[in-house]
């Protein structure tokens, strides 16, 4: 596995220049709500692939030697990262293969196929093993980990630079999935504005970050993978990335499933955007915690919400 390392500020600034013309500079909008808190939405769901993943994927490809790119790249993802890598690969003329779990949704696989990604299906346990040790499965320097590696984290860190161009936040709330998004943002933000609080947003489906903070080390928690909230949560934080993030993290907040559903409805009603559960969780957490140092910036990380779940949520249900 690639040696975990936090990106330097120079890494992030170079990534920003490298990504010019490939990614979208997403808007920072003030949330329309009745509470006293000044809350902003960083709308990463408006990226070309519907999530922030285009930043880290494209930067990872561009950091590779040209000769390596010619041989194509491989990752292990059935979700947003594989789509981001596929989109970036198509723009840059690089073929992408993604190892996916056999349990991956057909809609996600179809999205990968539309982007020209070659799909390598594996049993779930083997797929997870690829994430933990790609080398043991025969993947070498052309393997791009979805949430580890300096180039990946630096790409995510460009979000922090864009935020600081527009507002001086007191708190930044970031959904916690694999940990790559919050680690990249935290590394850049703490370099430039160390007083800003960086908080992980979790949901009641599973709170591995809160558990790790309480125990002082990664620990296993109950995790419900059947909820409408995808792209965040797990039974346990991924230890290599946790070791990088821990000194940069100021805490975590948990949002209930009804609160996340209500946040999705609010974003549709007042801003006409559809956020996935992971993207709405920071908003739900901010609305439930009015004492956070402001302004509060919520990273609305993606917009891949199942249409059936969206329909139920708009009806006032929690699917």
C-alpha positions as CSV (number, residue, x, y, z in Angstrom):
1,X,0.0,0.0,0.0
2,X,1.1,3.6,-0.6
3,X,2.8,5.0,2.5
4,X,0.2,7.3,4.1
5,X,1.2,10.9,4.4
6,X,-0.6,14.2,4.8
7,X,-0.2,16.6,1.9
8,X,1.8,19.8,2.4
9,X,0.3,23.2,1.6
10,X,2.5,23.2,-1.5
11,X,1.1,19.8,-2.6
12,X,-2.4,21.3,-2.4
13,X,-1.6,24.5,-4.1
14,X,0.1,22.5,-6.9
15,X,-2.9,20.3,-7.2
16,X,-5.1,23.4,-7.6
17,X,-3.0,24.6,-10.5
18,X,-2.9,21.2,-12.0
19,X,-6.7,20.7,-11.9
20,X,-7.5,24.1,-13.6
21,X,-9.8,23.4,-16.5
22,X,-10.7,19.8,-15.4
23,X,-12.7,20.3,-12.3
24,X,-15.5,22.8,-11.6
25,X,-14.9,25.6,-9.0
26,X,-18.1,24.9,-7.0
27,X,-20.2,27.6,-5.5
28,X,-20.3,28.5,-1.8
29,X,-23.9,29.4,-1.0
30,X,-25.4,30.6,2.2
31,X,-28.1,28.2,3.5
32,X,-31.5,29.7,3.7
33,X,-32.9,28.7,7.1
34,X,-34.6,30.2,10.1
35,X,-31.9,29.7,12.7
36,X,-29.3,32.2,14.0
37,X,-26.2,30.3,12.6
38,X,-24.4,31.5,9.5
39,X,-24.2,28.3,7.4
40,X,-22.6,27.9,4.0
41,X,-22.9,25.0,1.5
42,X,-19.9,24.0,-0.5
43,X,-21.7,22.3,-3.4
44,X,-19.4,19.6,-4.6
45,X,-22.4,17.7,-6.0
46,X,-22.1,20.1,-9.0
47,X,-18.8,18.5,-10.1
48,X,-19.1,16.8,-13.5
49,X,-19.5,13.3,-11.9
50,X,-21.8,14.6,-9.2
51,X,-19.2,14.5,-6.3
52,X,-15.9,15.8,-5.1
53,X,-14.1,12.7,-6.3
54,X,-13.1,14.2,-9.6
55,X,-10.6,16.4,-7.7
56,X,-8.6,13.6,-6.1
57,X,-8.9,11.2,-9.0
58,X,-7.7,13.7,-11.6
59,X,-4.9,14.9,-9.4
60,X,-3.7,11.3,-8.8
61,X,-3.6,10.6,-12.5
62,X,-1.8,13.8,-13.3
63,X,0.9,13.2,-10.7
64,X,1.8,9.9,-12.4
65,X,4.7,9.7,-14.9
66,X,3.5,9.8,-18.5
67,X,4.8,6.3,-19.2
68,X,2.8,4.9,-16.3
69,X,-0.3,6.6,-17.5
70,X,0.0,5.0,-20.9
71,X,-0.4,1.6,-19.3
72,X,-3.7,2.6,-17.6
73,X,-4.6,2.8,-13.9
74,X,-6.5,0.6,-11.5
75,X,-8.5,1.4,-8.4
76,X,-10.9,-0.5,-6.1
77,X,-14.2,1.3,-6.0
78,X,-17.8,0.8,-7.2
79,X,-18.9,4.3,-6.3
80,X,-18.0,7.9,-6.7
81,X,-14.2,7.5,-6.8
82,X,-14.3,5.0,-9.7
83,X,-16.6,7.4,-11.6
84,X,-14.3,10.3,-10.9
85,X,-11.3,8.3,-12.1
86,X,-13.2,7.2,-15.2
87,X,-14.2,10.8,-16.0
88,X,-10.7,12.1,-15.5
89,X,-9.2,9.2,-17.4
90,X,-11.4,9.9,-20.4
91,X,-10.4,13.5,-20.4
92,X,-6.7,12.7,-20.1
93,X,-6.7,9.6,-22.4
94,X,-5.9,7.1,-19.6
95,X,-7.7,3.8,-19.4
96,X,-9.2,2.9,-16.0
97,X,-10.0,-0.5,-14.5
98,X,-11.9,-0.7,-11.2
99,X,-12.1,-3.7,-8.9
100,X,-15.7,-3.8,-7.6
101,X,-17.4,-5.9,-5.0
102,X,-20.0,-8.4,-6.3
103,X,-22.6,-6.6,-4.2
104,X,-22.2,-3.4,-6.2
105,X,-25.5,-1.9,-7.4
106,X,-26.2,-2.4,-11.1
107,X,-26.8,1.3,-11.5
108,X,-23.3,2.1,-10.3
109,X,-21.7,-0.4,-12.6
110,X,-23.7,1.0,-15.6
111,X,-22.4,4.4,-14.7
112,X,-18.8,3.1,-14.8
113,X,-19.4,1.4,-18.1
114,X,-20.7,4.6,-19.6
115,X,-17.4,6.2,-18.7
116,X,-15.4,3.4,-20.4
117,X,-14.2,1.8,-17.1
118,X,-13.3,-1.8,-17.2
119,X,-14.9,-3.7,-14.3
120,X,-13.2,-6.4,-12.3
121,X,-15.8,-8.1,-10.0
122,X,-14.5,-9.7,-6.8
123,X,-16.2,-11.2,-3.7
124,X,-16.7,-8.4,-1.1
125,X,-14.0,-9.8,1.3
126,X,-11.5,-9.9,-1.6
127,X,-12.4,-6.4,-2.7
128,X,-11.8,-5.1,0.8
129,X,-8.5,-7.0,0.9
130,X,-7.4,-5.1,-2.3
131,X,-8.0,-1.8,-0.5
132,X,-5.9,-3.0,2.4
133,X,-3.1,-4.5,0.4
134,X,-3.2,-3.9,-3.3
135,X,0.3,-5.2,-3.8
136,X,-0.6,-8.7,-2.5
137,X,-3.2,-8.9,-5.4
138,X,-0.6,-8.0,-8.0
139,X,-1.4,-4.3,-8.3
140,X,1.8,-2.1,-8.4
141,X,2.5,1.5,-9.1
142,X,-0.5,2.0,-11.3
143,X,-3.0,1.3,-8.5
144,X,-4.7,4.5,-7.2
145,X,-6.2,4.1,-3.7
146,X,-9.5,5.9,-3.4
147,X,-8.7,7.6,-0.1
148,X,-5.0,7.2,0.5
149,X,-1.9,8.7,-1.2
150,X,-0.6,12.2,-1.1
151,X,-1.9,13.1,-4.5
152,X,-5.4,11.9,-3.6
153,X,-5.5,13.9,-0.4
154,X,-4.0,17.0,-2.0
155,X,-6.8,16.9,-4.6
156,X,-9.3,16.9,-1.8
157,X,-7.5,19.7,-0.1
158,X,-8.2,22.1,-3.0
159,X,-11.7,22.5,-1.5
160,X,-10.2,24.2,1.5
161,X,-8.4,26.7,-0.7
162,X,-11.6,27.6,-2.5
163,X,-13.5,28.0,0.8
164,X,-10.8,30.4,2.1
165,X,-11.0,32.5,-1.0
166,X,-14.6,33.4,-0.1
167,X,-15.1,33.2,3.7
168,X,-13.2,32.8,6.9
169,X,-15.0,29.9,8.6
170,X,-15.1,29.1,12.3
171,X,-16.1,25.5,11.6
172,X,-15.9,23.1,8.7
173,X,-18.2,20.0,8.7
174,X,-17.1,17.2,6.5
175,X,-18.9,13.8,5.9
176,X,-16.7,10.9,7.0
177,X,-16.6,7.9,4.6
178,X,-13.1,6.5,4.0
179,X,-11.5,9.6,5.5
180,X,-9.7,11.0,2.5
181,X,-12.0,14.0,2.0
182,X,-11.8,15.3,5.5
183,X,-8.0,14.6,5.8
184,X,-7.2,16.5,2.7
185,X,-9.4,19.5,3.7
186,X,-8.1,19.4,7.3
187,X,-4.4,19.4,6.2
188,X,-4.9,22.4,3.9
189,X,-7.2,24.3,6.3
190,X,-4.9,23.8,9.4
191,X,-1.9,25.0,7.4
192,X,-3.6,28.3,6.5
193,X,-6.1,28.8,9.3
194,X,-5.3,26.6,12.3
195,X,-8.0,28.1,14.4
196,X,-10.7,26.7,12.2
197,X,-12.5,23.7,13.8
198,X,-12.6,20.6,11.6
199,X,-15.5,18.2,12.5
200,X,-16.5,14.9,11.0
201,X,-20.1,14.5,10.2
202,X,-21.5,11.0,10.9
203,X,-25.0,9.5,10.9
204,X,-26.8,7.2,13.3
205,X,-26.2,4.4,10.9
206,X,-22.7,4.1,12.3
207,X,-20.3,6.3,14.2
208,X,-16.8,4.9,14.0
209,X,-15.1,8.4,14.3
210,X,-16.8,9.1,17.6
211,X,-15.9,5.7,18.8
212,X,-12.2,6.1,17.8
213,X,-12.0,9.5,19.5
214,X,-13.6,8.2,22.7
215,X,-11.4,5.1,22.8
216,X,-8.2,6.8,21.6
217,X,-7.8,4.3,18.8
218,X,-9.9,2.7,16.0
219,X,-12.6,0.5,17.4
220,X,-15.5,-1.5,15.8
221,X,-19.1,-0.2,16.1
222,X,-22.5,-1.4,14.8
223,X,-23.1,-0.2,11.3
224,X,-26.3,-0.4,9.3
225,X,-25.4,-0.5,5.6
226,X,-29.1,-0.7,4.5
227,X,-30.1,2.9,5.1
228,X,-30.5,5.6,2.4
229,X,-27.2,7.1,3.5
230,X,-24.4,5.8,1.3
231,X,-20.9,7.0,0.8
232,X,-20.2,7.5,4.5
233,X,-20.0,5.4,7.6
234,X,-18.4,2.0,8.3
235,X,-17.9,-0.4,11.2
236,X,-14.4,1.0,11.8
237,X,-12.2,3.9,10.7
238,X,-9.5,2.9,8.2
239,X,-6.4,2.9,10.5
240,X,-3.8,4.2,8.0
241,X,-5.8,7.3,7.2
242,X,-6.9,7.8,10.8
243,X,-3.3,8.1,11.9
244,X,-2.9,11.1,9.6
245,X,-6.2,12.7,10.4
246,X,-6.3,12.3,14.2
247,X,-4.0,15.3,15.1
248,X,-6.0,17.5,12.6
249,X,-9.5,16.6,13.8
250,X,-11.4,18.6,16.4
251,X,-14.3,16.2,16.9
252,X,-17.3,14.7,15.4
253,X,-21.1,15.2,15.3
254,X,-23.8,12.6,14.7
255,X,-27.0,13.4,12.8
256,X,-30.1,11.2,13.1
257,X,-31.6,9.6,10.0
258,X,-34.7,11.8,10.2
259,X,-32.5,14.9,10.5
260,X,-30.5,13.9,7.4
261,X,-33.7,13.3,5.4
262,X,-35.0,16.7,6.6
263,X,-31.8,18.3,5.4
264,X,-32.2,16.7,2.0
265,X,-35.7,18.1,1.7
266,X,-34.5,21.6,2.8
267,X,-31.8,21.6,0.1
268,X,-34.3,20.6,-2.6
269,X,-37.0,23.1,-1.4
270,X,-34.7,26.1,-0.8
271,X,-31.7,25.6,-3.1
272,X,-33.1,23.2,-5.8
273,X,-30.2,20.8,-5.4
274,X,-30.4,17.0,-4.6
275,X,-27.8,15.9,-2.1
276,X,-27.1,12.3,-1.2
277,X,-27.3,11.3,2.4
278,X,-23.5,11.8,3.0
279,X,-23.7,15.3,1.5
280,X,-26.7,16.3,3.6
281,X,-25.3,14.9,6.9
282,X,-23.1,18.0,7.6
283,X,-26.1,20.3,7.0
284,X,-28.2,18.2,9.4
285,X,-25.4,18.3,12.0
286,X,-25.0,22.1,11.6
287,X,-28.7,22.8,12.0
288,X,-28.8,20.6,15.2
289,X,-25.8,22.4,16.8
290,X,-26.4,26.1,16.8
291,X,-23.5,26.8,19.2
292,X,-20.8,25.9,16.6
293,X,-18.2,28.7,16.0
294,X,-19.3,30.4,12.8
295,X,-19.4,30.9,10.0
296,X,-20.0,27.1,9.5
297,X,-19.2,25.6,6.1
298,X,-20.8,22.3,5.2
299,X,-19.2,20.1,2.5
300,X,-22.1,18.8,0.4
301,X,-19.9,16.1,-1.0
302,X,-22.2,14.4,-3.6
303,X,-25.6,14.1,-5.2
304,X,-25.9,10.3,-5.9
305,X,-29.3,9.7,-4.2
306,X,-31.4,6.7,-5.2
307,X,-34.6,8.1,-6.9
308,X,-36.7,5.8,-4.8
309,X,-35.1,7.2,-1.6
310,X,-35.6,10.7,-2.9
311,X,-39.3,10.1,-3.6
312,X,-39.8,8.8,-0.1
313,X,-37.9,11.6,1.5
314,X,-39.8,14.3,-0.4
315,X,-43.0,12.6,0.9
316,X,-41.7,13.2,4.5
317,X,-40.7,9.6,5.0
318,X,-37.3,8.2,6.1
319,X,-36.6,5.3,3.7
